[in-house]
Amino acid sequence: MVQAWYQGGVSVWDFTDSAHPQEIGFFERGPISADTFTVGDSWSAYYYNGYIYSNDIREGFDVLKISDRRTDSAKRVRLAELNVRASPATADRHGTAAFRREAPRPAERP
């Protein structure tokens, strides 16, 4: 599993033993400011076809590759596309209409 942390970068977790997950890797740029809290670092992270794609709030887009024997089995998984909203299995189960974009609705004021 990959996980993005604001101010903390990207963590890679091994859940082979789900009772005792282990962090097996991380990527972090370092502090934006040593003096003040500033929003930054990884906004989101996704594993896709052997790479981790991370969106940094301030610095842009990072493409990461992890080399660890515990992730070797993931190399055999190949997806035709990256859909961060739903996996193909979920889309098939619920039908494509469930994922159709809708027009934004006006905000309601109290």
N, C-alpha and C positions, 0 to 999 in steps of 0.2 A: 504494500500500500504506500502511496506517496501522499504527503500532507503538506500544505502550505501554512506558514505561520507569519502573520504580520510581525515585523521586527525580528523574526526568527528564521527566515529562510525556508528551506524544504527539508523534510525528514522522510526517510525511507524505512518502512517497518516490515518485519518478517512476522507473520501470524501463523506460521506452521504449527506452533504450539499456542493455540489461542488463549490458554490460561496464563501464558508467560510471553507476551509479544516482546520483540527486541528491536530496538532501533539499530539498523545495520548501515546506515549512511545518512549524510546530510550535506547540504550546500547552503552557505550563508555568506553574504558579501561583507559583513562587518557593520558596525554601527554607522548610521547616517550622521548622527551628532553625538558627541560624548557628553554634551551639556544639557540638551533638552530632548523631550520626547517628540519625535517627528514621525509622521505616518510614512511608511515605506516598506520595502522588501517584498517578498513573494505574496501576490494576491491570490494566485491559484496555481495548482500543479496537477498534471495528468501524465500517467504512464501510457505510452502508445507505441506499439511496434518496436520495442527495445530502447526507447528514449523517454526521458522525462522532459516535458515542456512546462516551463514556469513563466508566469507573467509577473514581472516586477513593477510595482506601483510607480517608481520613479525612473528606473534604469532601462526598462524595456523587456525584451523577450530573451529567455535563456533556454538553451537546449542542452540537456545533461545526459550523460550515459553512465550507468552504474556497472561496474565489473565486480561481481561477487557470485561465488558458486551457488549461493542460496537463491539467486534470481535466474539461474540458467533455464529453469523450466518455463519461465515467462517468455523466453526468446522464441519458443515454438508457437506462441499465440500470435496470430496475424489478423488484424481487422482491416476491412476494406476502407473504413472511414472512422474518424474520431468524432463522436457525438457526445459531448459532455452532459447533455440533458438526459439522455437515455441510451441504454445499450440496445443493439438490434433486437435482442431477445425480448426486452421490455416493450419496444415499439411493436413487434409482431404480436405480442400477447394483448396489448391494449389497442392496437390499430393505429394507423398513422394520424387519424383525426385527433387523437389525444394530444399530439405534439404540434398541431397547426398553430402558427403565430396568430395572435389576435390583435386587433387594433387596441392601442392604449385607451384606458378608460379615464375620464376626467376625475380628478381628485375630489372627494367630498369634503366639504368644510362643516365643522360642527355648528 
